[in-house]
Amino acid sequence: MIYMIIHKFIIHVLDKNSDVPILNDFEGKVNQEVDGFFQKAIKRIAKDEDLRKGVFKDYNDNLIKNCCEQIIYDESTFLKNSKEIASYLFDVMKINAALESCDLAICLYTIKDEKSVAILKLDYKKLYTHSIEFVDDKFNIQMVSNEIGIPETLRQKQGALISLSGINDEFHLRLLDKDAEKEGSESKFVTEFLNAKKIDDDKYKTKVFKNTAENWITNALSNDIKQAEDVRSILNYTLKEKHEVDINDFVDNSIKDDELKDSFKEHMEEKGLDESFSIDKKWVEKKLKKRSIKTDNGFDIKGNLTDFEDPMKYTVKQNQDGTIDIIIKNVTFYEEK
């Protein structure tokens, strides 16, 4: 269990309909409820599949980096520096339509004796409540919307976790930009506000390789289900048993047709994977535990990946008409779910 201490937090209101941000002059009071909110939010970001390592551009003059480092070195500057951070984000938001109005939370916290600053963009969500009026000795209750609600279970879309730069770890910035990550694009939150660049580390490359390979198999081998199953098997074996991925070696070992080989390589090059890279074993251990398949004739099959790979439990048989038979073997008992 990760032990975290919430030292300070503050909320600033950044409403694009206003000419200026509403900057808080008081730090927030840390009570049990608030402590729980920030602990959950920060831990969710730290575990998020789309969290990336990053580096600040204009390193010595980067406003966000310098403000956060001042906060960590001298807690008395927390209020002043949080206002600078919020004002800068507001300026970026005003000229970028993609960045919506929000509350900006800035939090100073400690994990394992290391202080860090969390910058959390709390996007508004339309919530519904009621209004009560007493008209002519009667209650008039109506449903009304509130567009500035922040739900307790809010999933962060954008945020940053910043610590001091260490001698052996230059990547003291971790950033979350979920929508941009899904689209494979860059947002102004990263490029202009943080003025940072995402790092394509081994974890990122392993994830992209797995996802890109799966998408390619689904689309390119849709008419050859048996070959698709064979390539998936080699893909999983490579990730679990090898320490490095060489795209050319993988293609030669898994795909026979030259045109398909070129197609696979092109897809990987589009994702920036044209050289060998080390496999992130922690990511593989976490993600390659289960497998789930859905057939076009109405079946969902779920199980441990090791069971799918065991020929005494699961096999795929190719039929002459191009279909396949999926065979679950040596079953001694089953129950209705």
N, C-alpha and C positions, 0 to 999 in steps of 0.2 A: 504494500500500500504506500502510495506517495504522500508524504507529509508536506503540506503547504501552509504557509503563513501569509495572510493578507494584511499588509501593513497600512496601506493608504489607497483610497480611490476617490475619483471625482467624476461628475457627469457634466458635460457641456451640451447645450442644445444648438444644433446646426440646422436651421430651417431655411431652405433656399428661397422661400417666399419673403423672407426678411432681407434687409440690406446688410445687416450685421449679425454675427452669431451672438447668442446669449451665453456669455462666459461666466461660469460659477466663481464666486469669490470665497467660497467655503469648501473645504474638504468634506467628503461624506463621512458619516458616522458608521464605523464598522461594528455591526451587531451580528448576532448569530444568523439571522435570515440573509443579510447582505453577504456575509462571509460565505455562506453556502452557495449563493447565486454565483459569485465570482469564482469560487473553487470549481464548480461544475462547468462554467463557461470556459475557463482556462484549460481544464483537463480535456474537455471536448475538442478544443482546438488542437491541443498537443497530440491527441490520438487520431485526428481527422485524416482520412485517407488522402485528402488533397493538400495537406500541409507540405510546403516546400521550404528547403533551405534557400537563403538568398544572401546577396552581398549589397552593401550600400554603394551607390555611385557617388562621385565627388566626395570621397571618403572624409577628408578633413573638414569640409565645409557643409556636410550633409546636416540639414536642420534637425530632422527627426532623430538621427543617431546622436547628435550632440546634446539635444534636449534630454533624451533618455539616459545617456551616460551621466549628465549632470544630476539627474534625479537619483540615480543609483549611488553616486559618490556623495551627494549632499541632499538628504531628504528635505531639508528646509526650502529647497528650490522647487519642490513638487508642484505647488500651486502655479507659480510663475511659468514654469516650463510646460505644464499641461495646457495653459492658455495659449502658449505659442503654437503647440501642436494642433490644438483645436482651430485656431485662427487660420493656420496654414491649410488644413483640410477644407475649411469653409471656402477659402479663396479658390482652391482647386475645384470644389463642387460647383461653384457659381458659374464656371465656364465649361463644365462638362455635364451634359444632360444625363449621361449614364449613371452618375453618382447621385443617389436620391437623398432627401433630407433624413436626418437621423439624430439620435443621441450618441455622443461620443463618450465612451467610458475609458478612463486611463487608470491603471491599477499597478501599484508597486507590491510585489510579492516575493517570497523566498521559497525555494525548493532545494533541499540538500545544501544548505548554507550559501546558496548562490542567489543573489538578488537579481530580479528581472522586472521589466516593465511590459505590461500587456496593454495594447491599444485595441479596443473592441468597438467596431462600428455597429451600433445597435439599431438595426433598421426597424421602421415602424410597421405594424401589422394591423389591418382593420379589425377591430373588435366590436362586438355588439353588446349593448347594455340597454337599460330602459330609462325612460323619463316618467315622472309621476306628477300629475297636476290634479288639483282639487277644483272641479268646475261645477257650479250649481249643486253643491252638496254631494257631488259624485266624483269617484276616482277616474281619471283619464290616464291610462298607462300606455305608453307608446314605445316601440323599439327604435333606438337611435344608434348610429355608428360612431365609433371613436377611432380616428385614423392615426392616433399617436400612441397606441398601446404597445407595450413591449411584453410579450408573453414570457412566463417563467421558464418555459421549455424551449426558448428561442435557440435555433441552430444558427451559429455564426456563418455568414457568407464571406465576410472580409474581416481580417484582423491581423495583428502582428505580435510576436513575442520577441523581445529584445533583451539581450544580456550583454555583459562586458566582453570585449574581444579577448580571447585567450591566446597564449603563445602557440598552442598546437591546434587550435580550432578557430579558423578565420570566419566560419559561418555562424556568427552569433545572432543572426537574424533568421527567424522562421516566420513565414508569412502564409496566410490563407486567403485565397481568392477563388472561391468555389466555381462560380459561373464561368469565369475566364478559363479556369483549369479544364472544365468540361468541354469548352469550345476550342481549346488549344490556342487561345488568344492572350493578349496582354490588356490589362485594364489600367485606367488612370490612377486607381488606388495604389497600384504598385509602381508604375513608371513615373508618375508625377508627384503624388503625395509622399510615398516612401522614398522615391527616387532610387529604386533598387532594381536588381536583376535576379531572376530565379536561377538556381544552380541545378544543372542536370547531373545529379549524383547517381551512384549505383542503384539506390532504392528507386529513384525515378525511372531510370533506364530499364530496370527489371520489370517494373509495373507496366511501362509503355510497351516493352517487348511482348509480355504476356497478353495484354489487351489487344494489341495490334495483330498479333498472330491469331488470336481467337476470332477476331473480326474477319481477317483474311480467310481463314479456314471456312467460316460460315458462308461467306459470299463466293469465294473462288471454287470451293469443292462441294457446293450444294447439290450437284448432280452425281457425286461419287461419295456416298456416305461412308463406305468402308475405308476409302483413302483418308477421308476427313478424320475418322476415328484413329487411324494409324498415325497421322501427323500429330494429332492431339496427344497421343500416347508418348511420342518422341519428345514433344514440347514439355510435357510434365516431367518426363525422365530427365531431360536436360536441366531443367530448373532445380530439381531435387537432388540430383546426383553429381552434377558438374559444378565447378567453381567459376567458370567463365563461359560467356556466350560469344562465339564467332559466327557472324551471320552466314558467311560462305560455307563453313563447315556444317552448320545446322541445315541449310538448304540442301547441300549434297547428300546428307544422311536421311533426310525426311521426304524430299520431293523428287520425283523422277522426271517429269516433263520439263523441258528447257524453258518453254514459255511461262509455265507456272513458277519456275525458279526465278525468272526475271521479274515477274509480277510481285512475288513476295519481297524480293530485294528492294524494288521501287517503293513499296508500301513502307518498308522500314526506313529507307532513306528520307522519305517525306516526314517521318517522325524524328529525324536526326540520328538514327541508329545505322551508321555505315561503318563503324569500327567495332572491335571487340570490347567487351566491358565485363567487369566482375559482377557476379550474381549476389544480390543482397539476400543472404540466407534467412535473416530474421523475417523479412517480408514474405519469402516463400513459405516458411514454416507456418506463418499466420494465415496465408491466403490459400494454400494448397492442401487443406484438410478435407474439404467437402467437395462433392460434385453434384450438380443438379442438371438433368436433361428433360426436355419436353418434346414429345413426339407429335407429328401432325395427325395422328389418329387418336389423340386424347389422353395419353398417358404422361404422368410426371414420375420420374424416377430420381430419388435422392439417396445419397449414401456417402460413406467415407471414401475418399479417393483411393485409399489402399484396397478397398473391396472392389472397386471398379477395375483396378489393375490386376486383380487376382483371377487367373483363368479358370480356377476351380469354382469361382463364384459368379463370374460375369463374362460373357463372350458376345461377339457380334458376328453373324453369319451373312455372307453376301448371297442374294438370290439372283437368278438369271435375268429377271425382269428389272433389275436395278434397285429393288427394295432390299431391306435388310431385316433379319430377325434378331431381336435383342433377347438373349437367353440369360435368365437368372438361374443358377445351377445349385444343386445340392441343398435345397431348402427342406428342412425337417418340420418347420412350424411357422405359421403366420397368424396375425390377428387383424381384425378390422379396426380401422382408425376413424 
